[in-house]
Amino acid sequence: MDSHSTPTSGTPNPQPTVAGLEPLLSIETLADYVGVPVVTIDRWRTEGKGPRALRVGRHLKFALSDVQEWLATIRESEPGTPPAGR
């Protein structure tokens, strides 16, 4: 994996990563990745249904590990079966 791609999608990352630091995704990148509007990501986050965010100045950033953890919690345990705990 080079420093300009995300490990989940392989699409260009607007910010190069620094060795030893976890990639941070913008809210726009996350929304594009999961295929929902930015306002939906923001609403899910404020309602406690989305991934945790980091506020860097006025910008929200999402640690890749938090996004992966969140996705695992909403994934079906079996096809057609709601995620565990829901």
N, CA, C and O atoms as a CHARMM CRD file, in Angstrom:
* protein
*
  344
    1    1 MET  N      0.84900  -1.17100   0.00000 PROA 1      0.00000
    2    1 MET  CA     0.00000   0.00000   0.00000 PROA 1      0.00000
    3    1 MET  C      0.89200   1.23100   0.00000 PROA 1      0.00000
    4    1 MET  O      1.79400   1.34300   0.83000 PROA 1      0.00000
    5    2 ASP  N      0.64500   2.16500  -0.93400 PROA 2      0.00000
    6    2 ASP  CA     1.44400   3.37300  -0.94300 PROA 2      0.00000
    7    2 ASP  C      0.84100   4.41200  -0.01400 PROA 2      0.00000
    8    2 ASP  O     -0.21600   4.18200   0.57500 PROA 2      0.00000
    9    3 SER  N      1.50100   5.54700   0.12000 PROA 3      0.00000
   10    3 SER  CA     1.06100   6.55200   1.08400 PROA 3      0.00000
   11    3 SER  C     -0.10000   7.39100   0.57700 PROA 3      0.00000
   12    3 SER  O     -0.54200   8.30300   1.27600 PROA 3      0.00000
   13    4 HSD  N     -0.60800   7.10800  -0.62200 PROA 4      0.00000
   14    4 HSD  CA    -1.70100   7.90200  -1.16200 PROA 4      0.00000
   15    4 HSD  C     -2.97000   7.10800  -1.39500 PROA 4      0.00000
   16    4 HSD  O     -3.83200   7.54300  -2.15800 PROA 4      0.00000
   17    5 SER  N     -3.10600   5.96200  -0.76300 PROA 5      0.00000
   18    5 SER  CA    -4.32000   5.17300  -0.94400 PROA 5      0.00000
   19    5 SER  C     -4.83000   4.68900   0.39600 PROA 5      0.00000
   20    5 SER  O     -4.07100   4.52100   1.35100 PROA 5      0.00000
   21    6 THR  N     -6.13400   4.47100   0.44600 PROA 6      0.00000
   22    6 THR  CA    -6.71500   3.92500   1.65600 PROA 6      0.00000
   23    6 THR  C     -6.73300   2.41900   1.53500 PROA 6      0.00000
   24    6 THR  O     -6.94800   1.89400   0.44200 PROA 6      0.00000
   25    7 PRO  N     -6.51000   1.70600   2.63400 PROA 7      0.00000
   26    7 PRO  CA    -6.47300   0.26000   2.54700 PROA 7      0.00000
   27    7 PRO  C     -7.83400  -0.34800   2.26700 PROA 7      0.00000
   28    7 PRO  O     -7.90400  -1.49900   1.83500 PROA 7      0.00000
   29    8 THR  N     -8.92300   0.38100   2.49500 PROA 8      0.00000
   30    8 THR  CA   -10.24300  -0.19400   2.31400 PROA 8      0.00000
   31    8 THR  C    -10.75700  -0.05100   0.89400 PROA 8      0.00000
   32    8 THR  O    -11.49900  -0.91600   0.42900 PROA 8      0.00000
   33    9 SER  N    -10.38800   1.01200   0.18900 PROA 9      0.00000
   34    9 SER  CA   -10.98000   1.21600  -1.11800 PROA 9      0.00000
   35    9 SER  C     -9.97100   1.24000  -2.25400 PROA 9      0.00000
   36    9 SER  O    -10.33400   0.97400  -3.40000 PROA 9      0.00000
   37   10 GLY  N     -8.72100   1.55000  -1.96800 PROA 10     0.00000
   38   10 GLY  CA    -7.73000   1.65400  -3.00800 PROA 10     0.00000
   39   10 GLY  C     -7.84700   2.91500  -3.82400 PROA 10     0.00000
   40   10 GLY  O     -7.09900   3.08900  -4.78600 PROA 10     0.00000
   41   11 THR  N     -8.77200   3.81600  -3.47100 PROA 11     0.00000
   42   11 THR  CA    -8.92500   5.06900  -4.18700 PROA 11     0.00000
   43   11 THR  C     -7.96600   6.09700  -3.62200 PROA 11     0.00000
   44   11 THR  O     -7.54600   5.97300  -2.47100 PROA 11     0.00000
   45   12 PRO  N     -7.61200   7.10300  -4.39400 PROA 12     0.00000
   46   12 PRO  CA    -6.67200   8.11500  -3.91800 PROA 12     0.00000
   47   12 PRO  C     -7.15900   8.78500  -2.63600 PROA 12     0.00000
   48   12 PRO  O     -8.34300   9.08900  -2.48700 PROA 12     0.00000
   49   13 ASN  N     -6.24000   9.00500  -1.73200 PROA 13     0.00000
   50   13 ASN  CA    -6.51200   9.67700  -0.46900 PROA 13     0.00000
   51   13 ASN  C     -6.04400  11.11500  -0.62300 PROA 13     0.00000
   52   13 ASN  O     -4.90300  11.34200  -1.02600 PROA 13     0.00000
   53   14 PRO  N     -6.89200  12.09600  -0.31400 PROA 14     0.00000
   54   14 PRO  CA    -6.49400  13.48000  -0.53100 PROA 14     0.00000
   55   14 PRO  C     -5.33900  13.92400   0.35700 PROA 14     0.00000
   56   14 PRO  O     -4.68900  14.92500   0.05600 PROA 14     0.00000
   57   15 GLN  N     -5.06600  13.20500   1.44500 PROA 15     0.00000
   58   15 GLN  CA    -3.97100  13.56000   2.33100 PROA 15     0.00000
   59   15 GLN  C     -3.02000  12.37800   2.44600 PROA 15     0.00000
   60   15 GLN  O     -3.43600  11.28400   2.82500 PROA 15     0.00000
   61   16 PRO  N     -1.74500  12.58600   2.12300 PROA 16     0.00000
   62   16 PRO  CA    -0.79100  11.48500   2.27200 PROA 16     0.00000
   63   16 PRO  C     -0.64500  11.09900   3.74200 PROA 16     0.00000
   64   16 PRO  O     -0.78300  11.93800   4.63300 PROA 16     0.00000
   65   17 THR  N     -0.36800   9.83700   3.98000 PROA 17     0.00000
   66   17 THR  CA    -0.18400   9.37500   5.35300 PROA 17     0.00000
   67   17 THR  C      1.26500   9.57000   5.76200 PROA 17     0.00000
   68   17 THR  O      2.16300   9.65100   4.92500 PROA 17     0.00000
   69   18 VAL  N      1.46700   9.64400   7.06400 PROA 18     0.00000
   70   18 VAL  CA     2.80200   9.77900   7.62400 PROA 18     0.00000
   71   18 VAL  C      3.12800   8.45700   8.29700 PROA 18     0.00000
   72   18 VAL  O      2.29500   7.90500   9.01700 PROA 18     0.00000
   73   19 ALA  N      4.32000   7.94700   8.07200 PROA 19     0.00000
   74   19 ALA  CA     4.71900   6.66700   8.64600 PROA 19     0.00000
   75   19 ALA  C      4.46900   6.64900  10.14500 PROA 19     0.00000
   76   19 ALA  O      4.88700   7.55800  10.86200 PROA 19     0.00000
   77   20 GLY  N      3.78500   5.61000  10.61800 PROA 20     0.00000
   78   20 GLY  CA     3.51500   5.45400  12.04300 PROA 20     0.00000
   79   20 GLY  C      2.23000   6.10200  12.50800 PROA 20     0.00000
   80   20 GLY  O      1.80000   5.85600  13.63500 PROA 20     0.00000
   81   21 LEU  N      1.59800   6.92500  11.67900 PROA 21     0.00000
   82   21 LEU  CA     0.33400   7.56000  12.06100 PROA 21     0.00000
   83   21 LEU  C     -0.81600   6.92100  11.30800 PROA 21     0.00000
   84   21 LEU  O     -0.69300   6.56400  10.13700 PROA 21     0.00000
   85   22 GLU  N     -1.92600   6.78500  11.99600 PROA 22     0.00000
   86   22 GLU  CA    -3.11300   6.19900  11.38900 PROA 22     0.00000
   87   22 GLU  C     -3.76100   7.18600  10.42200 PROA 22     0.00000
   88   22 GLU  O     -3.85200   8.37600  10.72700 PROA 22     0.00000
   89   23 PRO  N     -4.21200   6.71000   9.26400 PROA 23     0.00000
   90   23 PRO  CA    -4.88900   7.60700   8.32800 PROA 23     0.00000
   91   23 PRO  C     -6.17200   8.17500   8.92900 PROA 23     0.00000
   92   23 PRO  O     -6.89200   7.49200   9.65800 PROA 23     0.00000
   93   24 LEU  N     -6.43800   9.42800   8.60900 PROA 24     0.00000
   94   24 LEU  CA    -7.67400  10.09000   9.01000 PROA 24     0.00000
   95   24 LEU  C     -8.48000  10.37700   7.75700 PROA 24     0.00000
   96   24 LEU  O     -7.94400  10.85500   6.75700 PROA 24     0.00000
   97   25 LEU  N     -9.77400  10.08200   7.81800 PROA 25     0.00000
   98   25 LEU  CA   -10.66200  10.32100   6.68700 PROA 25     0.00000
   99   25 LEU  C    -11.48800  11.56300   6.95100 PROA 25     0.00000
  100   25 LEU  O    -11.88700  11.81800   8.08800 PROA 25     0.00000
  101   26 SER  N    -11.74300  12.33000   5.92000 PROA 26     0.00000
  102   26 SER  CA   -12.66300  13.45900   6.04900 PROA 26     0.00000
  103   26 SER  C    -14.09100  12.92400   6.05000 PROA 26     0.00000
  104   26 SER  O    -14.33800  11.78300   5.66000 PROA 26     0.00000
  105   27 ILE  N    -15.02000  13.75500   6.49100 PROA 27     0.00000
  106   27 ILE  CA   -16.42300  13.34200   6.49500 PROA 27     0.00000
  107   27 ILE  C    -16.90200  13.10600   5.06100 PROA 27     0.00000
  108   27 ILE  O    -17.73200  12.22900   4.82000 PROA 27     0.00000
  109   28 GLU  N    -16.38100  13.88600   4.11400 PROA 28     0.00000
  110   28 GLU  CA   -16.75500  13.70500   2.70900 PROA 28     0.00000
  111   28 GLU  C    -16.25400  12.36700   2.17000 PROA 28     0.00000
  112   28 GLU  O    -16.97200  11.67900   1.44400 PROA 28     0.00000
  113   29 THR  N    -15.02900  12.00000   2.52200 PROA 29     0.00000
  114   29 THR  CA   -14.47200  10.72100   2.07400 PROA 29     0.00000
  115   29 THR  C    -15.25500   9.56000   2.66700 PROA 29     0.00000
  116   29 THR  O    -15.56500   8.59300   1.97000 PROA 29     0.00000
  117   30 LEU  N    -15.57400   9.65300   3.95600 PROA 30     0.00000
  118   30 LEU  CA   -16.34800   8.59500   4.60500 PROA 30     0.00000
  119   30 LEU  C    -17.73700   8.47600   3.98500 PROA 30     0.00000
  120   30 LEU  O    -18.19800   7.37000   3.70300 PROA 30     0.00000
  121   31 ALA  N    -18.40200   9.60300   3.77400 PROA 31     0.00000
  122   31 ALA  CA   -19.73700   9.58300   3.17300 PROA 31     0.00000
  123   31 ALA  C    -19.70100   8.96900   1.77700 PROA 31     0.00000
  124   31 ALA  O    -20.57600   8.18300   1.41500 PROA 31     0.00000
  125   32 ASP  N    -18.69200   9.32900   1.00100 PROA 32     0.00000
  126   32 ASP  CA   -18.54400   8.76700  -0.34200 PROA 32     0.00000
  127   32 ASP  C    -18.29800   7.26100  -0.27400 PROA 32     0.00000
  128   32 ASP  O    -18.85400   6.50100  -1.06700 PROA 32     0.00000
  129   33 TYR  N    -17.47100   6.83800   0.66700 PROA 33     0.00000
  130   33 TYR  CA   -17.14500   5.41900   0.79800 PROA 33     0.00000
  131   33 TYR  C    -18.37900   4.57500   1.13200 PROA 33     0.00000
  132   33 TYR  O    -18.57900   3.51200   0.54300 PROA 33     0.00000
  133   34 VAL  N    -19.21200   5.04600   2.07900 PROA 34     0.00000
  134   34 VAL  CA   -20.37900   4.24900   2.45400 PROA 34     0.00000
  135   34 VAL  C    -21.60400   4.58100   1.60800 PROA 34     0.00000
  136   34 VAL  O    -22.64000   3.92800   1.73200 PROA 34     0.00000
  137   35 GLY  N    -21.49100   5.59700   0.74600 PROA 35     0.00000
  138   35 GLY  CA   -22.56300   5.89700  -0.20600 PROA 35     0.00000
  139   35 GLY  C    -23.76000   6.61300   0.38100 PROA 35     0.00000
  140   35 GLY  O    -24.89500   6.37800  -0.03300 PROA 35     0.00000
  141   36 VAL  N    -23.51300   7.48700   1.34600 PROA 36     0.00000
  142   36 VAL  CA   -24.59400   8.26800   1.94100 PROA 36     0.00000
  143   36 VAL  C    -24.19000   9.73500   1.95300 PROA 36     0.00000
  144   36 VAL  O    -23.00400  10.04700   1.84400 PROA 36     0.00000
  145   37 PRO  N    -25.16200  10.64800   2.08600 PROA 37     0.00000
  146   37 PRO  CA   -24.81700  12.07100   2.15000 PROA 37     0.00000
  147   37 PRO  C    -24.02500  12.42000   3.41900 PROA 37     0.00000
  148   37 PRO  O    -24.12500  11.73500   4.43700 PROA 37     0.00000
  149   38 VAL  N    -23.24900  13.48100   3.33500 PROA 38     0.00000
  150   38 VAL  CA   -22.46100  13.96500   4.47600 PROA 38     0.00000
  151   38 VAL  C    -23.36100  14.23600   5.67400 PROA 38     0.00000
  152   38 VAL  O    -22.99200  13.92800   6.80800 PROA 38     0.00000
  153   39 VAL  N    -24.54100  14.81100   5.43400 PROA 39     0.00000
  154   39 VAL  CA   -25.43600  15.13000   6.55800 PROA 39     0.00000
  155   39 VAL  C    -25.87600  13.86700   7.28900 PROA 39     0.00000
  156   39 VAL  O    -26.14000  13.90900   8.49000 PROA 39     0.00000
  157   40 THR  N    -25.95600  12.75900   6.58600 PROA 40     0.00000
  158   40 THR  CA   -26.32200  11.49000   7.23000 PROA 40     0.00000
  159   40 THR  C    -25.20400  11.02500   8.16000 PROA 40     0.00000
  160   40 THR  O    -25.46900  10.60400   9.28600 PROA 40     0.00000
  161   41 ILE  N    -23.97200  11.09800   7.70000 PROA 41     0.00000
  162   41 ILE  CA   -22.83400  10.73500   8.55900 PROA 41     0.00000
  163   41 ILE  C    -22.83500  11.62200   9.80400 PROA 41     0.00000
  164   41 ILE  O    -22.66400  11.12600  10.91700 PROA 41     0.00000
  165   42 ASP  N    -23.02300  12.91700   9.62500 PROA 42     0.00000
  166   42 ASP  CA   -23.02200  13.84300  10.75800 PROA 42     0.00000
  167   42 ASP  C    -24.16400  13.53300  11.72100 PROA 42     0.00000
  168   42 ASP  O    -23.97200  13.56200  12.93700 PROA 42     0.00000
  169   43 ARG  N    -25.34400  13.24000  11.19400 PROA 43     0.00000
  170   43 ARG  CA   -26.48800  12.90300  12.05400 PROA 43     0.00000
  171   43 ARG  C    -26.23400  11.60300  12.81000 PROA 43     0.00000
  172   43 ARG  O    -26.47600  11.53000  14.01500 PROA 43     0.00000
  173   44 TRP  N    -25.74800  10.57800  12.11200 PROA 44     0.00000
  174   44 TRP  CA   -25.44700   9.30800  12.78200 PROA 44     0.00000
  175   44 TRP  C    -24.43700   9.51700  13.90300 PROA 44     0.00000
  176   44 TRP  O    -24.57300   8.94800  14.98600 PROA 44     0.00000
  177   45 ARG  N    -23.41900  10.34200  13.63400 PROA 45     0.00000
  178   45 ARG  CA   -22.38700  10.59400  14.63900 PROA 45     0.00000
  179   45 ARG  C    -22.97100  11.28900  15.87000 PROA 45     0.00000
  180   45 ARG  O    -22.69100  10.88800  17.00000 PROA 45     0.00000
  181   46 THR  N    -23.77200  12.31900  15.65700 PROA 46     0.00000
  182   46 THR  CA   -24.32800  13.05700  16.79600 PROA 46     0.00000
  183   46 THR  C    -25.38100  12.25200  17.54900 PROA 46     0.00000
  184   46 THR  O    -25.61500  12.49900  18.73200 PROA 46     0.00000
  185   47 GLU  N    -26.01800  11.29600  16.88500 PROA 47     0.00000
  186   47 GLU  CA   -27.00100  10.42400  17.54500 PROA 47     0.00000
  187   47 GLU  C    -26.34100   9.19700  18.16800 PROA 47     0.00000
  188   47 GLU  O    -27.02700   8.36800  18.76700 PROA 47     0.00000
  189   48 GLY  N    -25.03300   9.07100  18.03800 PROA 48     0.00000
  190   48 GLY  CA   -24.31900   7.92700  18.59500 PROA 48     0.00000
  191   48 GLY  C    -24.43500   6.66600  17.75700 PROA 48     0.00000
  192   48 GLY  O    -24.15700   5.57300  18.24900 PROA 48     0.00000
  193   49 LYS  N    -24.84200   6.79700  16.49800 PROA 49     0.00000
  194   49 LYS  CA   -25.01500   5.64400  15.61400 PROA 49     0.00000
  195   49 LYS  C    -23.87400   5.49600  14.60800 PROA 49     0.00000
  196   49 LYS  O    -23.80200   4.49500  13.89600 PROA 49     0.00000
  197   50 GLY  N    -22.99500   6.47300  14.54700 PROA 50     0.00000
  198   50 GLY  CA   -21.91000   6.46000  13.57900 PROA 50     0.00000
  199   50 GLY  C    -20.56700   6.30600  14.25500 PROA 50     0.00000
  200   50 GLY  O    -20.49300   6.11100  15.46800 PROA 50     0.00000
  201   51 PRO  N    -19.50800   6.39300  13.47300 PROA 51     0.00000
  202   51 PRO  CA   -18.17000   6.26200  14.05400 PROA 51     0.00000
  203   51 PRO  C    -17.78700   7.50100  14.85600 PROA 51     0.00000
  204   51 PRO  O    -18.30600   8.59400  14.63000 PROA 51     0.00000
  205   52 ARG  N    -16.87200   7.30500  15.79400 PROA 52     0.00000
  206   52 ARG  CA   -16.34200   8.43300  16.55500 PROA 52     0.00000
  207   52 ARG  C    -15.53800   9.32000  15.62300 PROA 52     0.00000
  208   52 ARG  O    -14.97400   8.86200  14.63000 PROA 52     0.00000
  209   53 ALA  N    -15.49800  10.60300  15.96600 PROA 53     0.00000
  210   53 ALA  CA   -14.76000  11.56100  15.14600 PROA 53     0.00000
  211   53 ALA  C    -13.74700  12.30900  15.99400 PROA 53     0.00000
  212   53 ALA  O    -13.84400  12.36600  17.22000 PROA 53     0.00000
  213   54 LEU  N    -12.78700  12.87100  15.31000 PROA 54     0.00000
  214   54 LEU  CA   -11.81800  13.77700  15.91600 PROA 54     0.00000
  215   54 LEU  C    -12.10600  15.16200  15.36000 PROA 54     0.00000
  216   54 LEU  O    -12.31100  15.31400  14.15500 PROA 54     0.00000
  217   55 ARG  N    -12.12400  16.15200  16.20400 PROA 55     0.00000
  218   55 ARG  CA   -12.30100  17.50800  15.70800 PROA 55     0.00000
  219   55 ARG  C    -10.92400  18.14900  15.63700 PROA 55     0.00000
  220   55 ARG  O    -10.24000  18.29600  16.65000 PROA 55     0.00000
  221   56 VAL  N    -10.52900  18.52800  14.43300 PROA 56     0.00000
  222   56 VAL  CA    -9.25700  19.19700  14.19200 PROA 56     0.00000
  223   56 VAL  C     -9.61200  20.60000  13.71000 PROA 56     0.00000
  224   56 VAL  O     -9.91700  20.81400  12.53700 PROA 56     0.00000
  225   57 GLY  N     -9.56500  21.54200  14.63800 PROA 57     0.00000
  226   57 GLY  CA   -10.05100  22.88500  14.30900 PROA 57     0.00000
  227   57 GLY  C    -11.54500  22.80900  14.03300 PROA 57     0.00000
  228   57 GLY  O    -12.31500  22.35800  14.88100 PROA 57     0.00000
  229   58 ARG  N    -11.94700  23.23900  12.87200 PROA 58     0.00000
  230   58 ARG  CA   -13.36500  23.17100  12.48800 PROA 58     0.00000
  231   58 ARG  C    -13.69600  21.91700  11.69600 PROA 58     0.00000
  232   58 ARG  O    -14.84100  21.73000  11.28500 PROA 58     0.00000
  233   59 HSD  N    -12.72400  21.06800  11.48000 PROA 59     0.00000
  234   59 HSD  CA   -12.90500  19.89600  10.62500 PROA 59     0.00000
  235   59 HSD  C    -13.10400  18.62800  11.43600 PROA 59     0.00000
  236   59 HSD  O    -12.46900  18.42900  12.47100 PROA 59     0.00000
  237   60 LEU  N    -13.99400  17.77400  10.95000 PROA 60     0.00000
  238   60 LEU  CA   -14.16100  16.44800  11.53900 PROA 60     0.00000
  239   60 LEU  C    -13.31600  15.46800  10.74900 PROA 60     0.00000
  240   60 LEU  O    -13.32300  15.47400   9.51800 PROA 60     0.00000
  241   61 LYS  N    -12.59400  14.63400  11.46200 PROA 61     0.00000
  242   61 LYS  CA   -11.79500  13.58400  10.84800 PROA 61     0.00000
  243   61 LYS  C    -12.15200  12.27300  11.52800 PROA 61     0.00000
  244   61 LYS  O    -12.53400  12.26000  12.69900 PROA 61     0.00000
  245   62 PHE  N    -12.03000  11.19200  10.81000 PROA 62     0.00000
  246   62 PHE  CA   -12.39100   9.87900  11.30600 PROA 62     0.00000
  247   62 PHE  C    -11.18800   8.95300  11.18400 PROA 62     0.00000
  248   62 PHE  O    -10.67500   8.73400  10.08600 PROA 62     0.00000
  249   63 ALA  N    -10.74100   8.41100  12.31300 PROA 63     0.00000
  250   63 ALA  CA    -9.62900   7.46000  12.30100 PROA 63     0.00000
  251   63 ALA  C    -10.08800   6.19500  11.58500 PROA 63     0.00000
  252   63 ALA  O    -11.19400   5.70500  11.81300 PROA 63     0.00000
  253   64 LEU  N     -9.24000   5.68200  10.73100 PROA 64     0.00000
  254   64 LEU  CA    -9.58500   4.49700   9.95600 PROA 64     0.00000
  255   64 LEU  C     -9.98600   3.33900  10.86300 PROA 64     0.00000
  256   64 LEU  O    -10.92100   2.60400  10.54400 PROA 64     0.00000
  257   65 SER  N     -9.29900   3.16500  11.98200 PROA 65     0.00000
  258   65 SER  CA    -9.64500   2.06400  12.89600 PROA 65     0.00000
  259   65 SER  C    -11.03800   2.25300  13.50000 PROA 65     0.00000
  260   65 SER  O    -11.75200   1.27200  13.70600 PROA 65     0.00000
  261   66 ASP  N    -11.43700   3.49700  13.78700 PROA 66     0.00000
  262   66 ASP  CA   -12.78600   3.74600  14.31300 PROA 66     0.00000
  263   66 ASP  C    -13.84800   3.43800  13.26300 PROA 66     0.00000
  264   66 ASP  O    -14.90800   2.89900  13.58100 PROA 66     0.00000
  265   67 VAL  N    -13.55900   3.78100  12.01400 PROA 67     0.00000
  266   67 VAL  CA   -14.49600   3.48900  10.92900 PROA 67     0.00000
  267   67 VAL  C    -14.63400   1.97800  10.75200 PROA 67     0.00000
  268   67 VAL  O    -15.74500   1.46900  10.60500 PROA 67     0.00000
  269   68 GLN  N    -13.51100   1.26100  10.76700 PROA 68     0.00000
  270   68 GLN  CA   -13.56200  -0.19800  10.61300 PROA 68     0.00000
  271   68 GLN  C    -14.31800  -0.84300  11.77500 PROA 68     0.00000
  272   68 GLN  O    -15.09500  -1.77500  11.56900 PROA 68     0.00000
  273   69 GLU  N    -14.09300  -0.35200  12.98600 PROA 69     0.00000
  274   69 GLU  CA   -14.79800  -0.87600  14.15800 PROA 69     0.00000
  275   69 GLU  C    -16.30600  -0.62700  14.04000 PROA 69     0.00000
  276   69 GLU  O    -17.10900  -1.51900  14.31400 PROA 69     0.00000
  277   70 TRP  N    -16.68300   0.58200  13.63200 PROA 70     0.00000
  278   70 TRP  CA   -18.08700   0.93200  13.45700 PROA 70     0.00000
  279   70 TRP  C    -18.74300   0.05200  12.38400 PROA 70     0.00000
  280   70 TRP  O    -19.85100  -0.44900  12.57500 PROA 70     0.00000
  281   71 LEU  N    -18.05000  -0.12800  11.26100 PROA 71     0.00000
  282   71 LEU  CA   -18.60600  -0.96700  10.19600 PROA 71     0.00000
  283   71 LEU  C    -18.82900  -2.39900  10.67100 PROA 71     0.00000
  284   71 LEU  O    -19.81200  -3.03500  10.29200 PROA 71     0.00000
  285   72 ALA  N    -17.92100  -2.90300  11.49600 PROA 72     0.00000
  286   72 ALA  CA   -18.08000  -4.25800  12.02500 PROA 72     0.00000
  287   72 ALA  C    -19.31800  -4.36600  12.91200 PROA 72     0.00000
  288   72 ALA  O    -19.95300  -5.41900  12.95800 PROA 72     0.00000
  289   73 THR  N    -19.66800  -3.28700  13.61600 PROA 73     0.00000
  290   73 THR  CA   -20.83400  -3.33300  14.50700 PROA 73     0.00000
  291   73 THR  C    -22.15600  -3.28700  13.74500 PROA 73     0.00000
  292   73 THR  O    -23.18400  -3.71800  14.26700 PROA 73     0.00000
  293   74 ILE  N    -22.13900  -2.77100  12.51900 PROA 74     0.00000
  294   74 ILE  CA   -23.39300  -2.69100  11.76100 PROA 74     0.00000
  295   74 ILE  C    -23.50600  -3.79300  10.70700 PROA 74     0.00000
  296   74 ILE  O    -24.49900  -3.87000   9.98400 PROA 74     0.00000
  297   75 ARG  N    -22.50300  -4.62500  10.62800 PROA 75     0.00000
  298   75 ARG  CA   -22.50800  -5.72200   9.65200 PROA 75     0.00000
  299   75 ARG  C    -23.43100  -6.84800  10.11500 PROA 75     0.00000
  300   75 ARG  O    -23.46100  -7.18500  11.29800 PROA 75     0.00000
  301   76 GLU  N    -24.17200  -7.41900   9.19300 PROA 76     0.00000
  302   76 GLU  CA   -25.02000  -8.55800   9.51500 PROA 76     0.00000
  303   76 GLU  C    -24.16300  -9.70300  10.04000 PROA 76     0.00000
  304   76 GLU  O    -23.07600  -9.96200   9.52500 PROA 76     0.00000
  305   77 SER  N    -24.65900 -10.38700  11.06900 PROA 77     0.00000
  306   77 SER  CA   -23.92100 -11.54600  11.57200 PROA 77     0.00000
  307   77 SER  C    -24.05100 -12.71900  10.60000 PROA 77     0.00000
  308   77 SER  O    -23.11600 -13.50500  10.44900 PROA 77     0.00000
  309   78 GLU  N    -25.17700 -12.83600   9.95800 PROA 78     0.00000
  310   78 GLU  CA   -25.46400 -13.81300   8.89300 PROA 78     0.00000
  311   78 GLU  C    -26.32900 -13.08700   7.86800 PROA 78     0.00000
  312   78 GLU  O    -27.01000 -12.12300   8.21800 PROA 78     0.00000
  313   79 PRO  N    -26.31600 -13.52500   6.61500 PROA 79     0.00000
  314   79 PRO  CA   -27.16900 -12.87000   5.62500 PROA 79     0.00000
  315   79 PRO  C    -28.62900 -12.82300   6.08900 PROA 79     0.00000
  316   79 PRO  O    -29.20700 -13.84400   6.46100 PROA 79     0.00000
  317   80 GLY  N    -29.20700 -11.62800   6.06000 PROA 80     0.00000
  318   80 GLY  CA   -30.60800 -11.46200   6.45500 PROA 80     0.00000
  319   80 GLY  C    -30.83600 -11.38000   7.94300 PROA 80     0.00000
  320   80 GLY  O    -31.97900 -11.26400   8.38500 PROA 80     0.00000
  321   81 THR  N    -29.76800 -11.43800   8.73600 PROA 81     0.00000
  322   81 THR  CA   -29.87200 -11.38800  10.19100 PROA 81     0.00000
  323   81 THR  C    -29.33100 -10.04400  10.67700 PROA 81     0.00000
  324   81 THR  O    -28.24900  -9.62200  10.26900 PROA 81     0.00000
  325   82 PRO  N    -30.09600  -9.36900  11.56000 PROA 82     0.00000
  326   82 PRO  CA   -29.59800  -8.08500  12.06500 PROA 82     0.00000
  327   82 PRO  C    -28.26500  -8.25200  12.79500 PROA 82     0.00000
  328   82 PRO  O    -27.96600  -9.32900  13.31100 PROA 82     0.00000
  329   83 PRO  N    -27.46300  -7.17600  12.83700 PROA 83     0.00000
  330   83 PRO  CA   -26.19600  -7.24800  13.56500 PROA 83     0.00000
  331   83 PRO  C    -26.42700  -7.62900  15.02200 PROA 83     0.00000
  332   83 PRO  O    -27.47300  -7.31400  15.58900 PROA 83     0.00000
  333   84 ALA  N    -25.46100  -8.30000  15.62500 PROA 84     0.00000
  334   84 ALA  CA   -25.57200  -8.68500  17.03700 PROA 84     0.00000
  335   84 ALA  C    -25.78500  -7.44900  17.88100 PROA 84     0.00000
  336   84 ALA  O    -25.14900  -6.42000  17.65600 PROA 84     0.00000
  337   85 GLY  N    -26.68600  -7.54600  18.86100 PROA 85     0.00000
  338   85 GLY  CA   -26.94900  -6.43600  19.76300 PROA 85     0.00000
  339   85 GLY  C    -27.96600  -5.43800  19.25800 PROA 85     0.00000
  340   85 GLY  O    -28.20000  -4.41200  19.89700 PROA 85     0.00000
  341   86 ARG  N    -28.57700  -5.72500  18.11500 PROA 86     0.00000
  342   86 ARG  CA   -29.58800  -4.79000  17.59800 PROA 86     0.00000
  343   86 ARG  C    -30.94600  -5.43300  17.59100 PROA 86     0.00000
  344   86 ARG  O    -31.92500  -4.80400  17.19000 PROA 86     0.00000
